[in-house]
């Protein structure tokens, strides 16, 4: 599941991708939707501070986290302000 800010890359809320880890999943997404990974992952291979990733409903910041075939991943754009 993707936030509306990334739907311009995919045209849809839900997408499917393969990957044994979150990092591999974002690489697979980038093959289908060029530019999407750069919006989520920075030049050092870390999640951008304004992005949150949830695997099966649990917050995850580790891109090396292993994924199973049935895992659900949600990318959420964190809002900031005062």
Order of alpha helices (4+ residues) and beta strands (2+ residues): alpha-alpha-alpha-beta-beta-beta
